[in-house]
Amino acid sequence: MHIRKIRIQNFRLLKDTTLDLEDESNNELSLLIGKNNSGKTSFIVLFEKFLKSRKFYYDDFPLSLREDIHNLSEKTDEYSIAIRLSLSIKYGEEDNLQNLSEFIVDLDPKCNTARISFEATINKSKLLKDLDVVAKKKDEFIKKNLSDYIQVRYYIFNEYSDFEPKHRSNLIQKDVSDVNSLINLKIIQANRNVTSSDAKPQERKILSHLTTQFYNSKVNISHDELDGINSSIIEADSQLSSNYKIFFEPFLKNAKSFLGLTELNVVSDLQSKEVMANHSKITYGKDSTELPEHLNGLGYMNILYLLLNIEIEKADFKETGRDINLLFIEEPEAHTHPQLQYVFIDQITKTLKGIKGLQAFISTHSAHIVKKCNFRDIRYFRIKKDEANTDIRNFYIELQSRYADVKNVDIDKVEKENFKFLNQYLTIESSELFFAEKIIFIEGTSEKMLLPYFINKFDQDGMGDKDEVALTSQNISILEVGANAKAFKHFLDFLEIKTLIITDLDTTEKKIKKGDNGKDSISYTACPAKVGTHTSNATLRHYYNSPKFEEVGFSAWMEKLKEQSHDDPSPLIKIAYQDVEDGYQGRSFEEAFVSANMDDIGNNLEDVDGLKNKSKFDECKSDPDKFVDVMLDSKGKSSFASSLLYLALSKENLKWNIPSYIKEGLKWIAK
């Protein structure tokens, strides 16, 4: 038995949002990720409000519904603006349906789904009556007091249309006790109370307090595990009672004589709960080098806090024996370095094993946690700005369907290879793309070294619009992907992230050579852009939908490429490659950079690495193609770029010019 679908309506950014769990082969863990303020916390809070506090406020309603609330009248359909959480629960023949049977209305043996909805509605008649008494500032009254007019109810439903006024008679109302008998909710929140060594003494023992809670949770369900502790306490009682008898003998003798008592004793009466609460603590270290918990690092304290809390909640899940156990963990990465985050996500699934009916949800902003998780578990929160709503996407299933082509076997094969590459890349290389506001893909080592310098210079020289946030202050992920940018297209479309791809024109020319067998062999060799008839760049060919070389339309496509007249692949993706600057067009970054900085390179020639034949500079300085061909060592490109960066940072008066195609790309991504 498990929740297979969650639908949320009219709660903050979650205007009409569905989380689909149906396609998971393993329903135990879902990873909730997305950019800041995309609705992840609201998703968790809504469960807490319906299953715990049952309290809603004015600010819980979406902005788009505020006007309807302020204009409330007898004609208003209060159910259309209700906050609603609907669960579709899938069950099987092997499940014990004692608790769920309260919510099963379809007795068809083929039916295996029960549907429950929690609804928070405005008590329209009561609010309108009280608004009549309020002479002025009705809007302020609603903002401050709306929570007093919101009523929470629980229903069984068959179809979502049952919530419409004309079909509400189909709803069957249930008591909150029925829901509580079925669902057990636990939340480990992000604002965990771990503290540093600067905290007050009473605030320093948060972990030790949790060990007491853990002990108390075991008292009720695991007597065997506590035998050792209880035996030790009984033995300590006996020893203390003997010592008390000797220590208090003068007092006891006088008391007996004075009061005429025959028997008066002081005995030990240790209680295990009190011992745990007041006389136990967590330390770290060994033997005489033990240190108190508050001197441990915050990262370790955070992980220990999480583990103890999880053990406490596990004990409660087992003791209460509900059919559906929901565990939400908010941002477990707080205060922890990447290695600890890896350990946490590796161990969490093992820790949660064995809990009947468990469905755990972890919200995170950590690329390290995402990197170590199973991508099938990812649920991506994306704000649909045009609809003021958050969309929750089943990352793996939905993206996999995009990397396919049922009409073309060859394309389908390539797309599947791209998806496999993407899956591996995000696991091995970088999962930060999930959290980026913008992305810049670069092709080679030279661009990787120099792009941060170009971005800083772009900001310092005020090349962007005055009203824009500086590029260095924006959340932009810069990744070197080589010639593999083509594999990211569907991924970028899926996440709807603005992306600049900086690549090379890579012009080639066709060569036909007669082989020993008398047959012609065709090759495409690198050549200057001005004579190039083809391109070897797979990224350009993929994003601009290149015809095959032998097709009639290829020549026209290639001319448009050199002229930079192809349309951008999408409003959110731009390709930046060498354009014509001062009458010259390079085929790669090196030619374009040399063309834009020839004089400064000449003035610093002795300090520029990665070059050969430096004595030939004068004959090459008027032709960037010749400079790269004759003077740039083919194995020295990284040394060349590294020395350029060193010179720019060490020589105060030297400022390299940004090649125009990169400058234009930065202007676009800055907006």
TAJO-V406479 format. One record per pair of residues at least 24 apart in sequence whose ideal C-beta (glycine too) atoms are under 8 Angstrom apart, sorted by the first residue. I is the first residue (numbers start at 1). GAP is how many residues later the second one is. Records with the same first field share a line. If there is no record, write none. Layout:
I->GAP, GAP
This chain:
1->88, 89, 90, 91, 94, 99, 322, 323, 356
2->25, 87, 88, 322, 355, 357
3->24, 84, 85, 86, 87, 321, 323, 356
4->84, 85, 86, 109
5->82, 83
6->79, 80, 81, 82
7->77, 78, 79, 81, 153
8->35, 38, 76, 77, 78
9->73, 74, 75, 77
10->51, 52, 55, 71, 72, 73, 74
11->31, 35, 49, 50, 51, 72, 74
12->27, 30, 47, 48, 49, 50
13->24, 25, 26, 29, 49, 370, 375, 376, 377
14->25, 28, 29, 32, 375, 376
15->47, 49, 372, 373, 374, 375
16->373
17->26, 372, 373, 374, 375
18->374
19->24, 360, 373
20->372, 374
21->338
22->68
23->371, 374
24->352, 353
25->351
26->348, 350, 351
27->332
28->321, 324, 330, 331, 332
29->319, 320, 323, 330, 331, 332, 333, 344, 348
30->329, 330, 331, 332, 347, 349
31->330, 331, 333, 338, 339, 342, 346, 347, 348
32->329, 330, 331, 332, 347, 349
33->330, 331, 332, 337, 345, 346, 347, 348, 401, 402
34->346, 347, 348, 356, 400, 401
35->346, 347, 348, 400, 402
36->329
37->346
38->343, 344, 345, 352
39->342, 344, 351
40->323, 341
41->149, 289, 322
43->320, 338, 349
44->143, 284, 286, 317, 319
46->37, 39
47->38, 138, 140, 279, 281
48->137, 139
49->71
50->35, 68, 70, 102
51->67, 128, 129, 132, 134
52->133
54->98, 122
55->92
56->27, 64, 91, 94, 96
57->89, 90
58->84, 85, 86, 88, 89
62->326
63->325
64->324
69->53, 73, 77
70->68, 69, 72
72->50, 52, 55, 56, 59, 70
73->55
74->50, 54
76->48
77->88
78->43, 44, 46
79->40, 42, 84, 85, 86, 89
81->41
82->37, 38, 39, 40, 81
83->36, 37
84->33, 34, 35, 36, 79
85->32, 33
86->29, 30, 31, 32, 71, 74
87->28, 29, 30
88->25, 26, 27
89->24, 25, 26, 27, 235
95->228
96->227
99->79, 82, 83, 223, 224
100->82, 223
102->72, 76, 79, 80
103->53, 71, 75, 79
105->51, 53, 67
106->52
114->42
115->41, 42, 43
116->38, 39, 40, 41, 58, 63
117->37, 38, 39, 40, 46, 54
118->34, 35, 36, 61
119->33, 34, 35, 36, 44
120->30, 31, 32
121->29, 30, 32
122->24, 27, 28
123->26, 27, 28
154->24, 25
181->141
182->140, 141, 142
183->139, 140, 141, 142, 143
184->132, 133, 136, 138, 140, 141, 142
185->141, 143
186->127, 130, 131, 139, 140, 141, 142
187->140, 141, 143
188->118, 121, 122, 125, 139, 140, 141, 142
189->141
190->140, 141, 144, 173
192->110, 113, 114, 142
194->104, 107, 108, 111, 140, 141
195->99, 106
196->98, 102
197->97, 98
199->95
204->88, 89, 90
205->76, 77, 88, 89
206->87, 95, 99
207->75, 86, 94, 97, 98, 101
208->72, 73, 74, 85
210->95, 98, 99, 102
211->65, 69, 71, 97
212->61, 64, 65, 68
213->95, 99
214->94, 97, 98, 101
215->57, 58, 61
216->57, 60
217->94, 95, 98, 99, 102
218->97
219->53, 54
220->99
221->94, 97, 98
222->93
226->46
229->43
230->42
233->37, 38, 39, 42
236->32, 34
237->30, 31, 32, 33
238->30
239->29
240->27, 28, 30
241->24, 25, 26, 27
244->24
297->38
298->37
299->36, 37, 38, 41
300->40
301->34
302->30, 32, 33, 34
303->29, 33, 37, 40, 41
306->26, 38
307->44
310->38, 41, 42
314->37, 38, 41
317->38, 39, 41
318->37, 38
321->35
322->35
323->33, 34
324->33, 35
325->30, 31, 32, 33, 34
326->33, 34, 35
327->25, 31, 32, 33, 34
328->32, 33, 34, 35
329->31, 32, 33, 34
330->33
331->32, 33, 34, 35
332->30, 32, 34, 37
333->31, 32, 33, 35, 36
338->30
341->25, 27, 28, 31
342->26, 27, 29, 30
344->25
345->24, 27, 28
346->26
365->70
367->63, 64, 65, 67, 68
368->63
370->56, 61, 64
371->55, 56, 59, 60
375->48, 51, 52
378->56
380->54, 115
382->113, 114
393->101
395->99
398->96
399->91, 92, 95
402->88, 91, 92
403->87
415->75
418->68, 69, 72
419->68, 71
421->63, 66
422->65, 66, 69
425->56, 59, 62
429->50
430->47, 49
432->45
433->44, 46, 58, 62, 64
434->61
435->40
436->39, 40, 41, 61
437->37, 38, 39, 60, 61
438->36, 37, 38, 39, 59, 60, 61, 62, 231
439->37, 38, 39, 40, 53, 58, 59, 60, 61
440->36, 37, 38, 39, 59, 60, 61, 62, 225, 229
441->38, 39, 40, 44, 47, 58, 59, 60, 61, 62
442->36, 37, 38, 39, 60
443->37, 38, 39, 40, 42, 59, 60, 61, 96, 146
444->36, 38, 145, 193
445->35, 192, 193, 196
446->143, 144, 147, 191, 192, 194, 195
447->33, 55, 142
448->30, 32
449->189, 192, 193, 195, 196
450->143, 191, 194, 195, 206
451->27, 51, 211
452->26
453->192, 195, 196, 203
454->204, 208, 209, 212
455->211
457->198, 199, 201
458->200, 205, 208, 212
463->195, 200, 203, 204
464->202, 203, 206, 207
465->205, 206
468->202, 203
469->201
471->195, 198, 199
474->196
476->193
483->54, 55, 56
485->54, 58
486->52, 53, 56, 57
489->53, 54, 80, 84
492->80, 81
493->77, 79, 80
496->76
497->75
498->74, 75, 171
499->73, 74, 75
500->74, 76, 165, 166, 168, 169
501->38, 42, 72, 73, 74, 75
502->74, 75, 159, 160, 163
503->34, 36, 37, 72, 73, 74
504->33, 73, 74, 83, 84, 85
505->24, 27, 30, 32, 35, 56, 57, 72, 73, 80, 81, 82, 83
506->29, 30, 31, 34, 81, 82
507->24, 25, 26, 27, 28, 55, 80
508->24, 25, 26, 27, 28
509->24, 25
510->24, 39
524->25
526->61
527->60
528->59, 97
529->33, 49, 56, 57, 58, 62
530->55
532->26, 30, 55
533->25
534->24
535->26
537->40
539->36
540->35, 37
543->26, 30, 32
544->25, 31
574->91, 94, 95
576->85, 86, 88, 89, 92
577->84
578->81, 83
579->81, 82, 85
581->78, 79, 80
584->40
586->38, 39, 73
587->38
588->40
589->70
590->38, 42, 47, 50
591->33, 34, 36, 37
592->32, 67, 68, 69, 70
593->51, 63, 66
594->30, 33, 34
595->29, 64
596->60, 61, 62, 63, 64
597->59, 60
598->26, 29
600->54, 56, 57
604->43, 47, 50
607->36, 40
608->32, 35, 36, 39
609->27, 30, 31, 33, 34
610->26, 27, 28, 29, 30, 31, 32, 33
611->25, 29
612->24
